[in-house]
Amino acid sequence: MMEAGVPSTLLGVQYRAHPLLFEFPSARFYCGAVQSGVKPDDRPQLTAPFPPGKGAAGHPPLVFIHDGGSKEEPGVSLIKSMLQEPSKGGKIGFLRDPRRLNVAITRAKRLLVVVGNKATLPAGGCPHREAWMEYLEDKG
């Protein structure tokens, strides 16, 4: 529609994503122009079996499960067994389009669970994925 000349308007406040999940997309994709209209208290914590972490009140709104894909790090076998297609190895497929990272991160209201390989996700020359992995490392 934009190519056809339909003007666009940037949403100034988001009300869906947990505010801690929205920190990175706000800074990286919107240069801080989109703010969060919800507070951490608006998104109650999930309890066990999710691990405690450094989040606002003990539980982070994001869990990253590293799938090493080797004998030393066998990965997440339950999820692998549920997949119908064989593994495509180091290809990132869906996340090749950097806008999809933004969409994937900002849809979670209370918890985002990411299963992936720490080396594969930032690969492929996408600065957004690399920056997101660095952001996750910084946040612990």
MDAnalysis code that builds the backbone (N, CA, C; Angstrom):
import MDAnalysis as mda
import numpy as np

u = mda.Universe.empty(420, n_residues=140, atom_resindex=np.repeat(np.arange(140), 3), trajectory=True)
u.add_TopologyAttr("name", ["N", "CA", "C"] * 140)
u.add_TopologyAttr("resid", np.arange(1, 141))
u.add_TopologyAttr("resname", ["MET", "MET", "GLU", "ALA", "GLY", "VAL", "PRO", "SER", "THR", "LEU", "LEU", "GLY", "VAL", "GLN", "TYR", "ARG", "ALA", "HIS", "PRO", "LEU", "LEU", "PHE", "GLU", "PHE", "PRO", "SER", "ALA", "ARG", "PHE", "TYR", "CYS", "GLY", "ALA", "VAL", "GLN", "SER", "GLY", "VAL", "LYS", "PRO", "ASP", "ASP", "ARG", "PRO", "GLN", "LEU", "THR", "ALA", "PRO", "PHE", "PRO", "PRO", "GLY", "LYS", "GLY", "ALA", "ALA", "GLY", "HIS", "PRO", "PRO", "LEU", "VAL", "PHE", "ILE", "HIS", "ASP", "GLY", "GLY", "SER", "LYS", "GLU", "GLU", "PRO", "GLY", "VAL", "SER", "LEU", "ILE", "LYS", "SER", "MET", "LEU", "GLN", "GLU", "PRO", "SER", "LYS", "GLY", "GLY", "LYS", "ILE", "GLY", "PHE", "LEU", "ARG", "ASP", "PRO", "ARG", "ARG", "LEU", "ASN", "VAL", "ALA", "ILE", "THR", "ARG", "ALA", "LYS", "ARG", "LEU", "LEU", "VAL", "VAL", "VAL", "GLY", "ASN", "LYS", "ALA", "THR", "LEU", "PRO", "ALA", "GLY", "GLY", "CYS", "PRO", "HIS", "ARG", "GLU", "ALA", "TRP", "MET", "GLU", "TYR", "LEU", "GLU", "ASP", "LYS", "GLY"])
u.atoms.positions = np.array([
    [0.819, -1.196, 0.000],
    [0.000, 0.000, 0.000],
    [0.863, 1.260, 0.000],
    [1.990, 1.184, 0.722],
    [2.868, 2.347, 0.752],
    [3.423, 2.634, -0.634],
    [3.722, 1.573, -1.404],
    [4.217, 1.771, -2.767],
    [3.166, 2.421, -3.648],
    [1.888, 2.245, -3.292],
    [0.806, 2.853, -4.058],
    [0.523, 4.282, -3.596],
    [1.296, 4.745, -2.595],
    [1.130, 6.118, -2.144],
    [0.219, 6.305, -0.943],
    [-0.228, 5.211, -0.339],
    [-1.071, 5.326, 0.857],
    [-0.163, 5.721, 2.017],
    [-0.462, 6.824, 2.699],
    [0.407, 7.266, 3.800],
    [0.330, 6.303, 4.981],
    [1.444, 6.211, 5.711],
    [1.488, 5.352, 6.895],
    [1.608, 6.215, 8.144],
    [1.195, 5.642, 9.254],
    [1.277, 6.311, 10.547],
    [1.942, 5.366, 11.531],
    [2.923, 5.849, 12.266],
    [3.618, 5.033, 13.252],
    [2.814, 5.007, 14.548],
    [2.598, 3.806, 15.043],
    [1.947, 3.623, 16.324],
    [2.870, 4.178, 17.398],
    [2.378, 5.055, 18.252],
    [3.224, 5.685, 19.262],
    [3.312, 4.939, 20.577],
    [2.305, 4.118, 20.872],
    [2.273, 3.358, 22.125],
    [1.807, 1.944, 21.804],
    [2.506, 0.961, 22.354],
    [2.093, -0.429, 22.168],
    [1.537, -0.944, 23.485],
    [0.529, -1.790, 23.394],
    [-0.135, -2.326, 24.586],
    [-0.093, -3.848, 24.648],
    [0.591, -4.515, 23.732],
    [0.580, -5.977, 23.702],
    [1.752, -6.586, 24.456],
    [2.951, -6.298, 24.011],
    [4.144, -6.982, 24.519],
    [4.461, -6.575, 25.951],
    [5.052, -7.515, 26.675],
    [5.580, -7.216, 28.001],
    [6.599, -6.087, 27.824],
    [6.603, -5.089, 28.705],
    [7.505, -3.943, 28.501],
    [8.984, -4.316, 28.452],
    [9.391, -5.350, 29.178],
    [10.793, -5.757, 29.108],
    [11.118, -6.427, 27.779],
    [10.129, -7.057, 27.169],
    [10.334, -7.634, 25.838],
    [10.365, -6.553, 24.765],
    [9.739, -5.431, 25.039],
    [9.642, -4.375, 24.037],
    [10.834, -3.420, 24.043],
    [11.699, -3.497, 25.055],
    [12.858, -2.598, 25.126],
    [13.705, -2.658, 23.860],
    [14.097, -3.865, 23.451],
    [14.959, -4.008, 22.286],
    [14.277, -3.547, 20.996],
    [13.056, -4.041, 20.688],
    [12.418, -3.573, 19.453],
    [12.188, -2.066, 19.419],
    [11.854, -1.475, 20.565],
    [11.632, -0.028, 20.602],
    [12.893, 0.715, 20.176],
    [14.014, 0.303, 20.759],
    [15.275, 0.974, 20.443],
    [15.778, 0.629, 19.041],
    [15.702, -0.636, 18.666],
    [16.331, -1.095, 17.429],
    [15.512, -0.813, 16.168],
    [14.199, -1.016, 16.253],
    [13.367, -0.892, 15.055],
    [12.639, 0.454, 14.959],
    [12.426, 1.100, 16.108],
    [11.628, 2.337, 16.105],
    [12.385, 3.537, 16.655],
    [13.694, 3.390, 16.895],
    [14.533, 4.478, 17.418],
    [13.924, 5.120, 18.660],
    [13.257, 4.319, 19.475],
    [12.667, 4.813, 20.715],
    [11.362, 5.565, 20.537],
    [10.859, 5.655, 19.304],
    [9.642, 6.440, 19.037],
    [8.367, 5.734, 19.505],
    [8.419, 4.428, 19.720],
    [7.244, 3.689, 20.202],
    [7.508, 3.290, 21.642],
    [6.611, 3.672, 22.508],
    [6.736, 3.393, 23.938],
    [5.775, 2.286, 24.358],
    [6.020, 1.732, 25.526],
    [5.144, 0.689, 26.048],
    [4.059, 1.326, 26.903],
    [2.827, 0.922, 26.649],
    [1.692, 1.423, 27.422],
    [1.309, 0.507, 28.565],
    [2.095, -0.548, 28.788],
    [1.842, -1.465, 29.895],
    [3.052, -1.488, 30.810],
    [2.809, -1.860, 32.060],
    [3.872, -1.987, 33.058],
    [4.084, -3.475, 33.344],
    [5.239, -3.848, 33.896],
    [5.450, -5.262, 34.218],
    [4.323, -5.854, 35.079],
    [3.765, -5.049, 35.972],
    [2.669, -5.544, 36.825],
    [1.411, -5.862, 36.025],
    [1.275, -5.261, 34.844],
    [0.127, -5.549, 33.974],
    [0.249, -6.918, 33.321],
    [1.428, -7.474, 33.341],
    [1.693, -8.786, 32.747],
    [2.200, -9.714, 33.845],
    [1.282, -10.363, 34.581],
    [1.686, -11.201, 35.718],
    [2.711, -12.254, 35.317],
    [3.563, -12.565, 36.275],
    [4.611, -13.554, 36.045],
    [4.023, -14.938, 35.866],
    [4.720, -15.728, 35.095],
    [4.400, -17.140, 35.024],
    [5.213, -17.844, 36.098],
    [4.678, -18.888, 36.652],
    [5.391, -19.613, 37.702],
    [6.056, -20.848, 37.129],
    [6.699, -21.625, 38.007],
    [7.394, -22.841, 37.579],
    [6.504, -23.621, 36.628],
    [7.039, -24.281, 35.641],
    [8.395, -24.804, 35.534],
    [9.389, -23.866, 34.878],
    [9.026, -22.617, 34.641],
    [9.965, -21.708, 34.014],
    [10.975, -21.235, 35.034],
    [12.244, -21.162, 34.637],
    [13.318, -20.877, 35.592],
    [13.304, -19.439, 36.091],
    [13.682, -19.251, 37.355],
    [13.828, -17.877, 37.851],
    [14.989, -17.213, 37.143],
    [14.959, -15.907, 37.095],
    [16.034, -15.194, 36.404],
    [16.180, -13.805, 36.949],
    [16.700, -12.914, 36.124],
    [16.997, -11.553, 36.531],
    [15.899, -10.581, 36.130],
    [14.702, -11.091, 35.827],
    [13.600, -10.242, 35.401],
    [13.096, -9.350, 36.512],
    [12.102, -8.547, 36.200],
    [11.594, -7.515, 37.088],
    [11.306, -8.016, 38.500],
    [10.589, -9.113, 38.637],
    [10.251, -9.588, 39.981],
    [10.649, -11.047, 40.147],
    [11.768, -11.445, 39.562],
    [12.258, -12.788, 39.750],
    [12.172, -13.686, 38.538],
    [11.207, -13.506, 37.677],
    [11.068, -14.330, 36.483],
    [11.177, -13.438, 35.250],
    [12.104, -13.754, 34.361],
    [12.220, -12.941, 33.144],
    [11.074, -13.253, 32.193],
    [10.677, -12.305, 31.369],
    [9.627, -12.580, 30.390],
    [10.162, -13.295, 29.156],
    [11.454, -13.676, 29.179],
    [12.042, -14.362, 28.042],
    [12.916, -15.506, 28.511],
    [12.743, -16.660, 27.883],
    [13.595, -17.814, 28.142],
    [14.202, -18.213, 26.810],
    [15.528, -18.282, 26.761],
    [16.223, -18.735, 25.554],
    [16.769, -20.119, 25.838],
    [16.350, -21.093, 25.047],
    [16.828, -22.466, 25.185],
    [17.787, -22.714, 24.035],
    [19.059, -22.878, 24.396],
    [20.087, -23.091, 23.369],
    [20.020, -24.527, 22.882],
    [19.914, -24.692, 21.583],
    [19.926, -25.999, 20.948],
    [21.255, -26.134, 20.236],
    [22.195, -26.792, 20.899],
    [23.533, -26.918, 20.343],
    [23.635, -27.859, 19.176],
    [22.742, -28.846, 19.124],
    [22.713, -29.758, 17.989],
    [23.928, -30.656, 17.859],
    [24.618, -30.922, 18.974],
    [25.769, -31.817, 18.928],
    [25.621, -32.866, 20.025],
    [26.545, -33.836, 20.061],
    [26.488, -34.862, 21.106],
    [26.722, -34.245, 22.479],
    [27.549, -33.209, 22.543],
    [27.820, -32.549, 23.815],
    [26.612, -31.755, 24.288],
    [25.902, -31.157, 23.343],
    [24.698, -30.385, 23.635],
    [23.584, -30.939, 22.756],
    [22.846, -31.940, 23.258],
    [21.898, -32.642, 22.395],
    [20.694, -31.838, 21.951],
    [20.477, -30.679, 22.490],
    [19.336, -29.872, 22.047],
    [18.058, -30.231, 22.779],
    [16.932, -29.806, 22.253],
    [15.619, -29.986, 22.908],
    [14.879, -31.075, 22.148],
    [14.995, -32.297, 22.629],
    [14.501, -33.457, 21.881],
    [12.984, -33.470, 21.730],
    [12.228, -32.990, 22.713],
    [10.771, -32.981, 22.590],
    [10.339, -32.139, 21.399],
    [10.897, -30.957, 21.273],
    [10.529, -30.080, 20.164],
    [10.995, -30.693, 18.850],
    [12.194, -31.240, 18.836],
    [12.690, -31.868, 17.612],
    [11.783, -33.009, 17.178],
    [11.292, -33.791, 18.139],
    [10.434, -34.910, 17.782],
    [9.080, -34.451, 17.250],
    [8.671, -33.240, 17.606],
    [7.391, -32.711, 17.150],
    [7.483, -32.107, 15.750],
    [8.687, -31.803, 15.315],
    [8.866, -31.225, 13.984],
    [8.691, -32.304, 12.929],
    [7.988, -31.985, 11.883],
    [7.741, -32.971, 10.845],
    [8.830, -32.983, 9.783],
    [9.487, -31.859, 9.562],
    [10.535, -31.782, 8.543],
    [11.884, -32.049, 9.193],
    [12.788, -32.658, 8.470],
    [14.138, -32.837, 9.017],
    [14.815, -31.477, 9.195],
    [15.764, -31.429, 10.094],
    [16.478, -30.189, 10.385],
    [17.170, -29.645, 9.139],
    [17.195, -28.350, 9.014],
    [17.849, -27.687, 7.892],
    [19.214, -27.152, 8.333],
    [19.739, -27.636, 9.499],
    [21.083, -27.252, 9.933],
    [21.179, -25.803, 10.275],
    [22.167, -25.100, 9.708],
    [22.455, -23.719, 10.064],
    [21.653, -22.681, 9.313],
    [20.581, -23.056, 8.644],
    [19.776, -22.084, 7.907],
    [18.747, -21.451, 8.833],
    [18.501, -20.166, 8.664],
    [17.588, -19.458, 9.541],
    [16.211, -19.263, 8.951],
    [16.044, -19.505, 7.680],
    [14.743, -19.503, 7.017],
    [13.842, -18.337, 7.364],
    [12.867, -18.590, 8.226],
    [11.830, -17.622, 8.571],
    [12.400, -16.282, 9.011],
    [13.477, -16.295, 9.770],
    [14.037, -15.050, 10.304],
    [14.977, -14.338, 9.336],
    [15.050, -14.825, 8.117],
    [15.906, -14.148, 7.134],
    [15.452, -12.701, 6.938],
    [14.140, -12.474, 6.950],
    [13.590, -11.120, 6.844],
    [13.671, -10.480, 8.229],
    [14.461, -9.413, 8.402],
    [14.657, -8.825, 9.733],
    [13.369, -8.315, 10.375],
    [12.350, -8.009, 9.595],
    [11.085, -7.539, 10.185],
    [10.409, -8.639, 10.989],
    [10.677, -9.881, 10.613],
    [10.048, -10.998, 11.319],
    [10.576, -11.141, 12.734],
    [11.827, -10.768, 12.973],
    [12.354, -10.782, 14.339],
    [11.553, -9.816, 15.192],
    [11.296, -8.637, 14.678],
    [10.501, -7.643, 15.392],
    [9.118, -8.204, 15.723],
    [8.467, -8.805, 14.750],
    [7.133, -9.376, 14.958],
    [7.192, -10.501, 15.982],
    [8.176, -11.385, 15.864],
    [8.275, -12.517, 16.779],
    [8.464, -12.070, 18.225],
    [9.285, -11.065, 18.442],
    [9.556, -10.595, 19.799],
    [8.353, -9.887, 20.405],
    [7.643, -9.104, 19.621],
    [6.620, -8.207, 20.169],
    [5.237, -8.831, 20.297],
    [5.070, -10.111, 20.000],
    [3.747, -10.727, 20.125],
    [3.501, -11.347, 21.495],
    [4.538, -11.586, 22.252],
    [4.391, -12.230, 23.558],
    [3.900, -11.235, 24.606],
    [2.852, -11.612, 25.314],
    [2.317, -10.737, 26.360],
    [2.992, -10.973, 27.705],
    [3.263, -12.246, 28.034],
    [3.832, -12.539, 29.342],
    [5.135, -13.310, 29.288],
    [5.343, -14.100, 28.259],
    [6.553, -14.903, 28.182],
    [6.877, -15.220, 26.733],
    [8.135, -15.064, 26.383],
    [8.628, -15.443, 25.067],
    [9.638, -16.560, 25.274],
    [9.371, -17.717, 24.686],
    [10.296, -18.845, 24.749],
    [10.909, -18.999, 23.362],
    [12.222, -18.899, 23.298],
    [12.945, -19.010, 22.039],
    [13.839, -20.241, 22.115],
    [13.695, -21.119, 21.153],
    [14.568, -22.280, 21.036],
    [15.415, -22.052, 19.790],
    [16.704, -22.013, 19.970],
    [17.564, -21.750, 18.831],
    [19.014, -22.001, 19.163],
    [19.845, -21.786, 18.187],
    [21.270, -21.968, 18.346],
    [21.914, -20.591, 18.447],
    [22.673, -20.374, 19.507],
    [23.287, -19.063, 19.748],
    [24.243, -18.642, 18.639],
    [24.801, -19.605, 17.934],
    [25.709, -19.273, 16.834],
    [24.958, -19.058, 15.526],
    [23.855, -19.775, 15.324],
    [23.127, -19.688, 14.060],
    [22.286, -18.424, 13.971],
    [21.609, -18.048, 15.051],
    [20.706, -16.894, 14.990],
    [21.387, -15.604, 14.544],
    [22.563, -15.270, 15.073],
    [23.174, -14.020, 14.594],
    [23.864, -14.159, 13.244],
    [23.956, -15.365, 12.697],
    [24.639, -15.579, 11.419],
    [23.815, -15.044, 10.258],
    [24.442, -14.919, 9.143],
    [23.735, -14.532, 7.929],
    [23.775, -13.054, 7.631],
    [24.512, -12.294, 8.423],
    [24.696, -10.890, 8.101],
    [23.561, -9.959, 8.488],
    [22.612, -10.414, 9.289],
    [21.533, -9.525, 9.722],
    [21.956, -8.831, 11.020],
    [22.201, -7.537, 10.987],
    [22.662, -6.839, 12.191],
    [21.619, -6.843, 13.310],
    [20.340, -6.969, 12.980],
    [19.304, -6.980, 14.016],
    [19.385, -8.242, 14.866],
    [19.558, -9.385, 14.229],
    [19.655, -10.646, 14.984],
    [20.913, -10.665, 15.832],
    [22.005, -10.178, 15.269],
    [23.258, -10.121, 16.035],
    [23.101, -9.199, 17.240],
    [22.501, -8.056, 17.049],
    [22.286, -7.108, 18.142],
    [21.343, -7.686, 19.197],
    [20.335, -8.450, 18.763],
    [19.396, -9.043, 19.714],
    [20.095, -10.083, 20.583],
    [20.961, -10.891, 19.984],
    [21.697, -11.880, 20.766],
    [22.624, -11.192, 21.767],
    [23.254, -10.100, 21.358],
    [24.098, -9.340, 22.288],
    [23.251, -8.748, 23.413],
    [22.068, -8.247, 23.069],
    [21.150, -7.697, 24.073],
    [20.764, -8.775, 25.094],
    [20.453, -9.979, 24.601],
    [20.094, -11.074, 25.508],
    [21.244, -11.448, 26.424],
    [22.460, -11.480, 25.876],
    [23.631, -11.779, 26.694],
    [23.814, -10.718, 27.783],
    [23.645, -9.448, 27.405],
    [23.780, -8.355, 28.382],
    [22.763, -8.446, 29.495],
    [21.539, -8.881, 29.144],
    [20.463, -8.993, 30.135],
    [20.556, -10.256, 30.979],
    [21.439, -11.169, 30.565],
    [21.609, -12.403, 31.321],
    [20.547, -13.421, 31.041],
])
